[in-house]
Amino acid sequence: MHPNAAHFAKLFVPALFPLFLAAPAGAQTVVDPVRHTDWSQAGIPGGIPHRTTSCASLTAGATVDQINAAIAACPSGQVVSLGAGTYNLASGIDFDNHSNVTLRGAGPDQTKLVFSKSMNCSGMGGNICIRNSKNDINWGGGPSHLANWTAGYAKNTTQITLDSTTGLAVGSVLILDQLDDSATDTGGIWICQTDNVCSDEGSGGAGRTGRAQTEMTRVTAINGNTITIAPPLQMPNWRASQSPQAWWANTTITLSGIEDLAIEHTASDERSGTFFFNAYNCWVKNVKSVGSNRNHVWIYLTAGSVVRDSYFYGTKNAASQSYGVESYGGANNLVENNIIQHITAPLIDGGATSGTVFAYNYAIDDYYAVSPGWMMGSNLLHGAGSAMSLHEGNEGAGFEPDDVHGTHNFITVLRNYFNGWETGKSAQTVPINIYAFGRYMNILGNVLGKVGYHDTYECNISGAGFDTAIYRLGEATQTAPSDAMVKTTLLRWGNYDTVTGAVQWKETEVPSGLSQYANPVPAQQSVPNSYYLAGQPAWWPASIPWPPIGPDVTGGDGPGGHAYKNPAHVCYDNTAKDSSGILNFNADKCYAANSTTVDGGAGDTAASDTVISDARVEAGPGPDAALGDNRPADLTTTDAAGLADAGNVGKDSADSLTGPDAAPDLGADTANGPTSDAAADSSGAPKADGAATLADVLAGDTSVSPDANGTGGAGKSSGCSCTLGGRERLDLAAALAPLALLALSRLRRRRLSVSVPPTA
């Protein structure tokens, strides 16, 4: 935000076999290894677990005490199911260290939780509290265990030495930190949060006092005082002179999450909507959250967790501390494919965060009530200690590292579309706005600006085009000075902007001459497809090119044709709104077009099928032949994404998608009917489907495995649910053969000051 603004206040697999598209040769070397980390393990390894066994099924009218009791009693790996309807809750839902449990509704357009009051939630106040034991308040003001870190400081090391391992076990989450640098600028990486020196307001409170640089990792082995960790160290400036230490909790909640429900916060007194605290590998998925207070999701002392496929709308004050998803003392989390609407700061790194990925999110109407004409960035860095995180494939107003609470280092911004503009806004309308002490940033392959509005390529510290530049770099704020090193340490490569109307491949924008952390000039004009994905992800919709944004993208509807709408943006555009402009959201309806499931067909005897769609699990059995269902051979209308042509008379779901079948289908082969369809059941065995489906193209049904989730039965032996990711599998080697390959070839995918210790 502008330093002179009076209102500144205190802000702060679509295929069965995925098609992995390799990055151009050499592209992964664009950013020097010292300036980035390995983001491929962000989130939950293998993805959010799909659980199919319910330990309890509650109906509308159930109390919060009943829900909490069901969670507490639920066996590991099972689901507390909330049926359709409205649940009026007089307190918060508390997981209280109950790991390996899913709280699942019937869909955010079916199951609605309305809170009138929150719960204490380890002193933070939340409506849904996914936390470790309430008797184990491990936080920066009072770690449960603390040790000196005496050796093993090099970047990428996996072994460190502590002077004590009391209370430490394999699987423990370690929080590593060290003393801040002095208040004198070091001229390099500067970890500083001193008021009036390198920040406007001093510490934001995310880390321990005077220790902003923080990483979180997990213990994989203990040998005496030598600790093996994963992931390895990310920053290159850990050193003994800064008295590094490690601290950890007695307990950590793991593998618990919420999904497929809506949350209404507007009448509650919560501080956070969903609060993760001392959590690991936990999640929020397909959740609609409306009217929260400080934030919708607070990732606090939490690692390796996921927020995805969700929708967040509005906050209570739309000014200071009005966030969508806030990382605050977190590491290696994944915030992916979310829609954030009418929220001041949609995606914010509140400090002490490292290794986190913010990817393929869509932010719109970053509403700032204090000054409606002031544009807020969609992707913000706000607290000291932000380092080594990745912002990839997002769409929004802009990328904005401020220095309200201190300095930031080594953030990579890849293939985003930041237009630097919103309706009715004219101040701070800049796509890339890096304030003082945002150093060693990597800006690669982005599409930046609005045609006809932006008129200046770069404003370095001061100059013309203050509010209409593509880049605003190193600017001073209210009390902190300007910083020329923002530009001199900045890597820019392969970005398209609307001022020059061209992709910039400038050697002069590569910091190759630095004495520390230099980046060699790339050998070729290319950028990676992704810095955390090995290739096109299985959840990516077939109708959207991947990657959707970048210098090598053509034909898109963004500037220069270099940007297509990402899936979250398409979902926003295609979802109906209520009279207040809030989406009638359900991710399963938005993203179901990429079914990887083969089900029994519209004519089978099952009334509904449980299917996997886009590597997501539907909230429950979905009706056959539903518009937008897009399950092969199970549609009454043509698949909009071209995945299958079931529903077209004379065509199968597994043919070449262009020509008619050798015999009529969709009703021609009724259950156990004659084997007259020449493309199906060549063995002559009776068909169990109501249509010639993908799994019975060239082989009899009897050779195909039943659905591992129990959705087999009459009419289903040709194989419901064939997905990847180690959940359900179907042996289609004999069944698919050449025709299936033809079908598969078409598939494409801010400030918290903790003044008192938290309490239970």
C-alpha positions as a printed Julia matrix, in Angstrom:
760×3 Matrix{Float64}:
   0.0     0.0     0.0
   1.06    3.57   -0.6
   2.99    4.96    2.35
   1.33    8.37    2.28
  -2.23    7.12    2.28
  -4.14    8.27    5.33
  -6.16    5.13    5.2
  -3.13    2.85    5.4
  -4.21    1.82    8.92
  -2.99   -1.57   10.12
  -3.54   -3.73    7.07
  -1.68   -5.97    7.72
  -6.5   -38.02  -13.79
  -8.36  -35.98  -16.58
  -6.9   -39.14  -18.07
  -6.65  -42.61  -16.62
  -3.0   -42.26  -17.53
  -2.04  -38.55  -17.03
  -0.39  -36.72  -19.85
   2.71  -35.22  -18.27
   3.99  -32.35  -20.33
   7.66  -31.76  -19.74
   9.01  -28.25  -19.36
  11.17  -27.03  -22.22
  14.72  -28.28  -22.05
  16.77  -26.13  -19.71
  13.77  -24.17  -18.46
  14.1   -25.48  -14.92
  17.48  -23.79  -14.67
  16.08  -20.27  -15.21
  16.2   -19.6   -11.46
  19.51  -20.46   -9.83
  19.07  -23.25   -7.24
  20.19  -21.02   -4.37
  17.23  -18.71   -5.08
  14.46  -21.32   -4.91
  13.5   -24.55   -3.19
  11.78  -27.81   -4.11
   8.03  -27.15   -4.03
   7.01  -30.51   -5.43
   6.26  -31.89   -1.95
   4.05  -28.99   -0.83
   0.77  -30.19    0.58
  -0.17  -33.79    1.32
   1.87  -36.5    -0.42
  -0.44  -38.43   -2.7
  -3.21  -35.86   -2.24
  -6.1   -35.52    0.18
  -7.19  -39.02    1.24
 -10.54  -40.26   -0.01
 -12.35  -41.99    2.83
 -15.46  -44.04    2.23
 -16.46  -45.46    5.62
 -18.71  -43.31    7.81
 -18.37  -43.66   11.57
 -21.39  -41.41   12.11
 -24.12  -39.9     9.94
 -25.8   -36.83   11.36
 -28.78  -34.94   10.04
 -29.8   -31.29   10.08
 -30.69  -30.29   13.62
 -27.69  -32.02   15.13
 -25.98  -29.85   17.76
 -22.37  -28.83   17.85
 -21.91  -31.1    20.88
 -23.15  -34.05   18.85
 -20.79  -33.2    15.98
 -17.82  -32.85   18.33
 -18.67  -36.1    20.07
 -18.86  -37.88   16.73
 -15.43  -36.56   15.73
 -13.92  -37.58   19.06
 -15.32  -41.12   18.75
 -14.56  -41.64   15.07
 -12.02  -44.39   14.3
  -8.95  -43.53   12.28
  -9.52  -43.19    8.56
 -13.28  -42.7     8.73
 -15.82  -39.95    8.06
 -18.3   -37.99   10.13
 -21.02  -37.36    7.56
 -23.34  -34.37    7.76
 -26.45  -34.77    5.66
 -28.14  -32.06    3.65
 -29.75  -29.19    5.55
 -28.86  -26.31    7.86
 -27.04  -26.86   11.15
 -27.43  -23.96   13.61
 -24.41  -24.18   15.89
 -24.01  -22.31   19.2
 -20.27  -22.95   19.5
 -17.3   -24.08   17.45
 -16.44  -27.47   16.0
 -13.29  -28.77   17.69
 -11.13  -31.62   16.4
  -8.98  -31.35   19.6
  -6.08  -33.5    18.4
  -8.3   -36.15   16.83
  -6.26  -37.14   13.81
  -7.23  -39.06   10.68
 -10.88  -37.97   10.61
 -12.84  -36.32    7.81
 -15.83  -34.06    8.46
 -17.83  -34.18    5.24
 -21.09  -32.63    4.16
 -23.27  -33.47    1.19
 -21.89  -30.51   -0.77
 -21.62  -26.79   -0.02
 -24.93  -26.24   -1.82
 -26.56  -28.88    0.4
 -24.97  -28.82    3.87
 -24.71  -25.46    5.63
 -23.19  -24.74    9.05
 -24.45  -21.48   10.6
 -22.44  -20.36   13.63
 -23.81  -17.93   16.22
 -20.72  -18.22   18.43
 -17.16  -19.47   18.17
 -14.96  -21.41   20.56
 -11.71  -20.45   22.3
  -9.56  -22.54   19.95
  -6.19  -22.25   21.71
  -6.79  -18.57   22.41
  -7.44  -17.56   18.81
 -11.18  -18.01   18.51
 -12.45  -20.05   15.6
 -15.6   -21.61   14.25
 -13.84  -24.77   13.09
 -10.73  -25.62   15.06
  -8.34  -28.21   13.61
  -5.72  -28.17   16.33
  -3.46  -30.31   18.43
  -4.35  -31.05   22.03
  -5.94  -28.12   23.86
  -3.57  -28.99   26.72
  -0.52  -28.5    24.49
  -0.34  -24.8    23.63
   2.84  -24.76   21.57
   3.34  -21.25   20.17
   5.97  -18.55   19.8
   5.35  -17.19   23.29
   5.73  -20.61   24.9
   7.15  -23.59   23.03
   6.42  -27.01   24.47
  10.07  -28.01   23.88
  13.11  -25.93   22.98
  16.67  -26.89   21.99
  19.74  -25.2    20.62
  20.54  -26.06   17.01
  24.28  -26.56   17.05
  25.25  -27.83   13.58
  23.94  -28.48   10.08
  23.07  -25.13    8.52
  23.72  -25.48    4.8
  20.89  -25.05    2.32
  19.4   -28.41    1.3
  20.91  -30.28    4.25
  18.77  -33.09    5.66
  20.67  -33.58    8.93
  20.98  -31.14   11.8
  22.3   -31.42   15.36
  20.4   -30.37   18.5
  21.69  -30.19   22.06
  18.53  -31.91   23.36
  15.97  -34.3    21.93
  13.72  -34.58   24.98
  10.15  -35.06   23.83
  11.2   -35.41   20.2
  10.09  -38.39   18.11
  10.1   -39.52   14.53
   7.17  -37.71   12.95
   7.5   -34.6    15.14
   7.23  -31.27   13.35
  10.27  -29.1    14.08
  10.1   -25.31   13.99
  13.52  -23.83   13.25
  14.41  -20.17   13.78
  17.33  -17.84   14.45
  17.91  -14.28   15.68
  17.1   -11.43   13.32
  19.91   -9.52   11.69
  20.97   -6.23   13.22
  19.1    -3.0    12.51
  21.86   -2.04   10.1
  21.18   -3.08    6.54
  23.45   -5.97    5.64
  23.25   -5.24    1.92
  22.08   -8.77    1.18
  19.52  -11.03    2.77
  18.26   -8.84    5.59
  15.97  -10.44    8.16
  14.6    -7.41    9.94
  11.31   -6.29   11.51
  12.45   -3.21   13.45
   9.93   -0.37   13.51
  11.06    2.79   11.66
  14.09    0.96   10.28
  12.86   -1.78    7.97
   9.15   -1.83    8.81
   6.28    0.53    9.52
   4.79   -1.24   12.51
   7.37   -3.67   13.84
   6.74   -7.35   14.31
   3.54   -8.91   13.07
   3.8   -11.58   15.76
   4.05  -14.66   13.59
   7.33  -16.01   14.95
   9.09  -15.92   18.29
  10.21  -12.48   19.46
  13.2   -11.28   17.44
  13.25  -14.47   15.33
  11.35  -13.81   12.13
  13.15  -16.33    9.93
  11.37  -19.62   10.44
  11.19  -22.95    8.68
   9.14  -26.01    9.57
  10.19  -29.55    8.79
   9.49  -33.07    9.98
  11.71  -35.53   11.81
  12.3   -38.72    9.83
  15.07  -40.23   11.99
  16.87  -39.62   15.29
  20.39  -40.89   15.95
  21.63  -39.48   19.24
  21.49  -35.73   18.77
  21.6   -35.96   14.97
  18.17  -35.39   13.47
  17.24  -36.29    9.91
  14.59  -33.98    8.47
  12.33  -33.64    5.44
  12.01  -31.36    3.65
  15.6   -30.13    3.79
  16.65  -26.62    4.78
  15.48  -24.0     2.3
  17.24  -20.72    3.14
  20.99  -20.22    2.5
  21.69  -17.97    5.51
  21.31  -20.22    8.55
  24.4   -19.73   10.74
  25.71  -20.2    14.28
  26.23  -16.47   14.87
  22.43  -16.01   14.97
  21.89  -18.56   17.78
  19.61  -20.89   15.81
  17.16  -23.0    17.8
  14.48  -25.64   17.3
  11.15  -25.99   19.08
   8.26  -28.43   18.89
   4.97  -29.52   20.36
   4.1   -32.64   22.3
   1.22  -33.31   19.93
   0.41  -32.57   16.29
  -2.92  -33.21   14.63
  -2.48  -34.98   11.31
  -4.6   -36.03    8.35
  -7.86  -34.45    9.47
  -9.92  -32.13    7.35
 -13.25  -30.68    6.33
 -14.9   -30.92    2.93
 -18.1   -30.55    0.95
 -19.95  -28.05    3.13
 -20.78  -24.35    3.52
 -19.97  -22.18    6.54
 -21.84  -19.0     7.48
 -19.85  -16.79    9.91
 -21.68  -13.47    9.78
 -23.54  -13.84   13.13
 -20.58  -15.33   14.99
 -17.81  -13.79   17.1
 -14.96  -15.82   15.66
 -11.5   -14.5    14.91
 -10.86  -17.11   12.25
 -13.27  -19.15   10.2
 -11.26  -22.37   10.02
  -8.17  -22.37   12.22
  -5.28  -24.8    11.76
  -2.94  -24.85   14.77
   0.01  -27.23   15.2
  -1.36  -29.26   12.32
   0.29  -31.38    9.65
  -1.19  -32.79    6.44
  -4.66  -31.42    7.18
  -7.07  -29.81    4.73
 -10.04  -27.72    3.62
 -11.64  -28.86    0.36
 -14.81  -27.87   -1.51
 -15.89  -25.48    1.24
 -17.94  -22.32    0.81
 -17.13  -19.8     3.56
 -19.01  -16.49    3.92
 -18.49  -13.45    6.18
 -15.56  -14.45    8.36
 -13.64  -12.05   10.57
  -9.83  -11.82   10.39
  -9.57  -14.61    7.85
 -11.46  -17.51    6.35
  -8.6   -19.98    6.83
  -5.71  -19.4     9.22
  -2.69  -21.61    8.64
  -0.87  -21.15   11.97
   2.18  -23.24   12.91
   0.98  -25.69   10.3
   2.89  -27.57    7.64
   2.18  -29.73    4.63
  -1.53  -28.94    4.57
  -3.95  -28.08    1.78
  -6.66  -25.52    1.06
  -8.2   -26.26   -2.33
 -11.3   -26.2    -4.52
 -13.03  -23.76   -2.16
 -14.84  -20.42   -2.25
 -14.36  -17.56    0.21
 -16.58  -14.47    0.24
 -16.4   -11.27    2.27
 -15.11  -10.38    5.72
 -16.7    -8.5     8.59
 -14.76   -5.23    8.33
 -13.07   -5.09    4.88
 -10.15   -3.07    6.25
  -7.36   -4.08    8.63
  -6.99   -7.84    9.02
  -9.45   -8.85    6.35
  -7.97  -11.91    4.69
  -8.98  -14.9     2.66
  -6.34  -17.56    3.29
  -3.59  -16.45    5.68
  -0.33  -18.29    6.24
   1.14  -17.33    9.6
   3.96  -19.48   10.82
   3.51  -22.17    8.2
   5.56  -24.13    5.71
   5.18  -26.27    2.63
   1.41  -25.82    2.47
  -0.58  -25.84   -0.76
  -3.3   -23.25   -1.45
  -4.69  -24.3    -4.82
  -7.66  -23.71   -7.11
  -9.72  -21.45   -4.85
 -12.03  -18.5    -5.59
 -11.67  -15.46   -3.3
 -14.28  -12.73   -3.76
 -14.94   -9.35   -2.08
 -12.05   -9.73    0.39
  -9.44   -7.03    1.05
  -6.36   -9.28    1.01
  -7.25  -12.59   -0.67
  -4.0   -14.57   -0.3
  -1.6   -13.34    2.33
   1.64  -14.52    3.81
   1.49  -13.01    7.29
   5.08  -13.9     8.09
   7.36  -16.7     9.22
   6.27  -18.7     6.19
   8.46  -20.73    3.87
   8.05  -23.22    1.06
   4.32  -22.65    0.61
   2.64  -22.78   -2.81
  -0.21  -20.45   -3.79
  -1.34  -21.79   -7.15
  -4.14  -21.44   -9.69
  -6.37  -19.32   -7.46
  -8.73  -16.62   -8.74
  -9.3   -13.39   -6.77
 -11.89  -10.79   -7.72
 -13.16   -7.57   -6.11
 -10.47   -7.08   -3.46
 -12.83   -4.87   -1.48
 -11.14   -2.27    0.75
 -13.88   -0.32    2.54
 -11.51    2.31    4.0
 -10.8     3.6     0.5
 -12.79    1.99   -2.3
 -10.54    3.56   -4.95
  -7.41    1.95   -3.54
  -6.4    -1.29   -5.21
  -5.12   -4.05   -3.0
  -2.94   -6.78   -4.38
  -4.38  -10.25   -4.59
  -1.15  -12.02   -3.53
   0.5   -10.27   -0.59
   3.6   -10.65    1.6
   3.01   -8.89    4.87
   5.22  -10.16    7.69
   8.95  -10.53    8.2
  10.33  -13.96    7.49
   8.42  -14.66    4.28
  10.78  -16.69    2.14
  11.04  -19.35   -0.54
   7.35  -19.49   -1.42
   5.84  -19.93   -4.87
   2.98  -18.03   -6.51
   2.02  -19.85   -9.7
  -0.81  -19.66  -12.18
  -2.96  -17.26  -10.16
  -5.29  -14.62  -11.54
  -5.86  -11.4    -9.64
  -5.03   -7.75   -9.25
  -1.36   -8.04   -8.4
   1.61   -9.28   -6.43
   2.43   -7.02   -3.47
   5.21   -7.59   -0.93
   4.9    -4.72    1.58
   7.17   -3.88    4.51
   4.53   -3.15    7.11
   6.03   -5.81    9.4
   9.43   -6.4     7.84
  11.46   -7.93    5.05
  10.98  -10.76    2.52
  13.38  -12.8     0.41
  13.41  -15.36   -2.42
   9.8   -15.48   -3.56
   9.11  -16.92   -7.04
   6.2   -15.66   -9.13
   5.57  -17.87  -12.17
   2.96  -17.73  -14.95
   0.36  -15.57  -13.2
  -2.01  -13.1   -14.84
  -2.01   -9.91  -12.77
  -3.96   -7.15  -14.51
  -3.15   -4.37  -12.0
  -6.65   -3.0   -12.23
 -10.13   -3.3   -10.8
 -13.32   -1.44  -11.6
 -13.49    1.96   -9.91
  -9.92    1.87   -8.6
  -7.16    4.29   -9.57
  -4.61    4.26   -6.72
  -1.85    1.63   -6.45
  -3.1    -0.01   -9.63
   0.17   -1.84  -10.3
   0.54   -5.53  -11.24
   3.95   -6.02   -9.56
   4.39   -3.71   -6.58
   7.44   -4.68   -4.51
   8.0    -2.29   -1.63
  11.35   -1.74    0.12
  13.19   -4.85    1.37
  11.5    -7.35   -0.88
  14.75   -8.8    -2.21
  15.85  -11.63   -4.47
  12.45  -12.01   -6.08
  12.0   -14.12   -9.23
   9.32  -12.92  -11.67
   8.97  -15.35  -14.58
   6.56  -15.87  -17.45
   3.76  -13.67  -16.14
   1.17  -11.67  -18.08
   0.94   -8.19  -16.61
  -1.24   -5.11  -17.05
  -4.41   -3.87  -18.67
  -4.42   -2.7   -22.26
  -5.16    1.03  -22.5
  -4.64    1.69  -18.79
  -1.03    1.06  -17.87
   1.36    3.49  -19.56
   4.72    3.05  -17.78
   6.93   -0.01  -17.79
   8.75    0.59  -14.52
   8.78    3.03  -11.63
  11.97    2.42   -9.62
  11.58    4.05   -6.16
  10.04    7.17   -7.69
   9.14    8.7   -11.01
   6.34    8.97  -13.52
   3.6     6.41  -13.74
   3.33    5.96  -10.01
  -0.08    4.3   -10.22
  -0.02    3.12  -13.83
   3.29    1.27  -14.06
   3.72   -2.44  -14.66
   6.47   -2.6   -12.02
   6.81   -0.36   -8.94
  10.03   -1.22   -7.15
  11.74   -0.37   -3.86
   9.4     2.37   -2.74
   9.67    3.77    0.79
   6.69    3.46    3.11
   5.44    5.51    6.05
   8.53    5.18    8.24
  10.94    2.91    6.38
  13.3     4.14    3.65
  13.38    3.19    0.0
  15.49    0.29   -1.17
  17.45    0.26   -4.42
  18.31   -3.42   -3.92
  14.78   -4.45   -4.77
  15.56   -3.83   -8.43
  19.2    -4.9    -8.46
  18.4    -8.29   -6.9
  15.22   -8.86   -8.95
  15.12  -11.54  -11.65
  12.68  -10.87  -14.5
  12.47  -13.24  -17.45
   9.86  -13.98  -20.07
   7.12  -11.68  -18.8
   4.56  -10.15  -21.18
   3.31   -6.65  -20.35
   0.7    -4.4   -21.93
   2.95   -1.33  -22.04
   5.58   -2.75  -24.37
   3.15   -5.24  -25.87
   5.9    -7.83  -25.94
   7.55  -10.6   -23.98
  10.72   -9.35  -22.31
  13.83  -11.52  -22.45
  16.34   -8.93  -21.24
  19.76   -9.85  -19.93
  19.74   -6.5   -18.1
  16.82   -7.78  -16.0
  18.79  -10.78  -14.8
  20.91  -10.1   -11.66
  23.92  -11.99  -12.95
  26.55   -9.66  -11.48
  25.66   -9.89   -7.79
  28.39  -10.85   -5.34
  25.89  -13.11   -3.53
  22.93  -15.05   -4.87
  23.53  -14.04   -8.46
  21.43  -15.6   -11.18
  23.16  -16.49  -14.46
  21.54  -15.29  -17.65
  19.31  -18.17  -18.81
  20.62  -20.15  -21.76
  17.35  -19.88  -23.67
  14.14  -17.93  -23.93
  11.83  -20.2   -21.97
  10.33  -20.6   -18.52
   9.21  -23.73  -16.65
   5.66  -24.97  -17.1
   5.5   -25.33  -13.34
   7.77  -25.26  -10.32
   5.76  -27.76   -8.26
   3.99  -30.02  -10.77
   5.75  -32.67  -12.82
   3.29  -32.04  -15.63
  -0.34  -31.34  -16.34
  -2.18  -32.34  -13.15
  -4.88  -34.98  -13.2
  -7.5   -32.49  -11.93
  -6.99  -30.04  -14.79
 -10.11  -29.58  -16.96
  -9.88  -30.83  -20.5
 -11.26  -27.6   -21.92
  -8.43  -25.38  -20.59
  -4.88  -25.47  -22.0
  -2.12  -26.2   -19.53
  -0.19  -24.18  -18.63
  -2.85  -21.52  -19.14
  -0.61  -18.46  -18.82
   2.81  -17.55  -20.15
   4.95  -16.31  -23.02
   4.53  -19.55  -24.94
   0.72  -19.54  -24.64
  -1.24  -18.4   -27.68
  -4.89  -17.89  -28.47
  -5.96  -16.98  -24.96
  -8.42  -14.24  -24.06
  -5.86  -12.36  -21.95
  -3.46   -9.67  -23.19
  -1.53  -10.69  -26.28
  -3.36  -14.0   -26.26
  -0.92  -15.19  -23.59
  -3.48  -16.03  -20.89
  -6.46  -18.34  -20.65
  -8.76  -18.26  -17.66
  -7.65  -20.72  -15.01
 -10.17  -23.32  -13.73
 -11.18  -21.25  -10.68
 -11.93  -18.27  -12.92
 -14.01  -20.43  -15.26
 -15.89  -21.83  -12.27
 -16.64  -18.3   -11.06
 -17.94  -17.26  -14.46
 -20.11  -20.35  -14.87
 -21.68  -20.46  -11.4
 -25.0   -18.78  -10.62
 -25.07  -16.06   -7.94
 -27.68  -15.19   -5.35
 -29.15  -11.71   -4.97
 -26.07  -10.59   -2.98
 -23.67  -11.69   -5.68
 -22.49  -14.75   -3.72
 -21.89  -17.9    -5.71
 -24.13  -20.94   -5.39
 -20.89  -22.86   -5.2
 -20.12  -26.54   -5.36
 -16.7   -27.54   -6.69
 -17.97  -30.94   -7.82
 -20.35  -29.22  -10.21
 -17.71  -26.77  -11.42
 -14.99  -29.3   -12.06
 -16.87  -32.51  -12.78
 -16.29  -32.33  -16.53
 -13.07  -34.28  -16.17
 -14.4   -37.54  -14.89
 -11.83  -40.29  -14.78
 -14.52  -42.77  -13.84
 -16.11  -45.44  -15.93
 -19.55  -46.17  -14.54
 -22.3   -48.52  -15.45
 -24.31  -46.15  -17.56
 -27.61  -44.37  -17.37
 -29.51  -47.58  -17.84
 -27.99  -49.61  -15.05
 -30.09  -50.68  -12.11
 -28.29  -48.45   -9.58
 -30.13  -45.21   -8.91
 -26.89  -43.35   -8.48
 -23.15  -43.82   -8.66
 -20.32  -42.68   -6.43
 -17.67  -41.35   -8.77
 -14.28  -39.71   -8.68
 -14.08  -36.56  -10.74
 -10.95  -34.52  -11.45
  -9.14  -36.4    -8.67
 -11.81  -35.09   -6.3
 -14.4   -37.19   -4.57
 -17.99  -36.19   -5.02
 -19.81  -35.39   -1.8
 -22.0   -38.41   -2.21
 -23.86  -40.45   -4.74
 -24.72  -38.28   -7.71
 -27.69  -38.93   -9.94
 -27.15  -40.68  -13.21
 -27.53  -38.76  -16.42
 -27.32  -35.41  -14.63
 -26.44  -32.4   -16.72
 -22.79  -31.62  -16.21
 -22.15  -35.04  -14.7
 -19.91  -35.93  -17.64
 -19.38  -39.52  -16.64
 -18.67  -41.66  -19.66
 -21.8   -43.21  -21.14
 -23.9   -41.59  -18.45
 -25.06  -38.32  -19.99
 -28.2   -37.13  -21.64
 -26.3   -34.29  -23.25
 -23.01  -34.06  -25.05
 -19.95  -33.76  -22.85
 -19.01  -30.09  -23.08
 -15.32  -30.83  -22.68
 -15.24  -33.39  -25.45
 -14.31  -36.18  -23.08
 -17.01  -38.48  -24.33
 -19.85  -38.37  -26.78
 -22.27  -40.45  -24.81
 -25.72  -39.16  -25.47
 -25.17  -38.83  -29.2
 -27.23  -41.43  -30.99
 -25.0   -44.0   -32.61
 -21.9   -43.19  -30.6
 -20.1   -44.76  -27.68
 -18.14  -43.05  -24.9
 -14.99  -44.84  -25.99
 -14.95  -44.55  -29.74
 -12.89  -42.08  -31.69
 -15.39  -39.37  -30.72
 -15.96  -38.54  -34.35
 -17.59  -41.46  -36.13
 -20.64  -43.56  -35.43
 -20.43  -46.95  -33.79
 -20.82  -50.12  -35.7
 -24.17  -50.57  -34.02
 -26.66  -48.37  -32.15
 -26.04  -47.79  -28.46
 -27.4   -46.05  -25.34
 -30.2   -48.43  -24.76
 -29.42  -50.95  -27.46
 -27.54  -53.14  -25.02
 -29.8   -53.3   -22.0
 -28.69  -55.13  -18.89
 -28.02  -58.75  -19.71
 -29.41  -58.09  -23.17
 -28.24  -59.49  -26.47
 -24.69  -58.96  -27.56
 -25.55  -57.38  -30.87
 -23.38  -54.29  -30.38
 -20.33  -55.12  -32.44
 -18.09  -52.87  -30.36
 -18.9   -54.47  -27.04
 -18.51  -57.81  -25.32
 -16.64  -59.5   -28.07
 -16.49  -62.56  -25.86
 -20.23  -62.93  -26.26
 -20.86  -62.67  -22.52
 -24.05  -60.93  -21.47
 -23.63  -57.21  -20.91
 -24.27  -55.83  -17.44
 -24.43  -52.18  -18.5
 -27.26  -50.21  -19.96
 -24.91  -48.8   -22.58
 -21.73  -49.66  -24.39
 -19.33  -48.08  -21.94
 -15.6   -47.53  -21.88
 -14.86  -50.7   -19.95
 -16.71  -53.11  -22.2
 -15.44  -51.95  -25.55
 -13.47  -54.99  -26.48
 -13.89  -57.42  -23.62
 -16.61  -59.01  -21.59
 -17.67  -57.45  -18.32
 -16.55  -60.42  -16.35
 -12.89  -59.66  -17.01
 -13.03  -56.24  -15.34
 -12.6   -55.63  -11.62
 -15.53  -54.37   -9.55
 -15.52  -50.94   -7.94
 -13.23  -50.92   -4.91
 -15.51  -48.45   -3.17
 -18.43  -50.81   -3.12
 -20.42  -49.15   -5.85
 -20.54  -52.33   -7.81
 -23.65  -54.35   -8.08
 -26.19  -54.94  -10.73
 -25.18  -53.19  -13.85
 -21.81  -52.14  -12.46
 -19.44  -55.01  -13.12
 -17.9   -53.23  -16.05
 -16.08  -51.11  -13.55
 -17.21  -47.99  -11.71
 -14.51  -45.72  -10.48
 -11.16  -46.15  -12.08
  -8.89  -43.46  -10.69
  -5.28  -42.83   -9.94
  -3.55  -41.8    -6.74
  -3.54  -45.14   -4.95
  -7.22  -45.13   -4.06
  -9.17  -47.16   -6.57
  -7.81  -48.93   -9.59
  -9.25  -50.91  -12.4
  -7.36  -53.27  -14.59
  -8.32  -52.1   -18.04
  -5.4   -53.57  -19.91
  -7.54  -56.02  -21.79
 -10.72  -54.01  -21.74
  -9.55  -50.69  -23.12
  -7.29  -51.71  -25.96
  -6.95  -49.44  -28.99
 -10.29  -47.67  -28.88
  -9.81  -46.51  -25.29
  -6.46  -45.03  -26.2
  -8.19  -42.92  -28.77
 -10.53  -41.59  -26.13
  -7.74  -40.98  -23.64
  -5.76  -39.02  -26.17
  -8.42  -36.32  -25.98
  -8.16  -35.74  -22.25
  -6.34  -32.65  -21.13
  -6.21  -30.55  -16.38
  -2.46   -9.57    7.6
  -1.1    -7.95   11.7
  -1.57  -10.26   14.68
   0.05   -9.13   17.88
  -0.38  -11.84   20.46
  -0.4    -9.85   23.64
  -1.26  -12.76   25.92
  -0.49  -16.44   25.59
  -3.15  -18.53   23.92
  -5.3   -20.59   26.21
  -7.26  -23.74   25.8
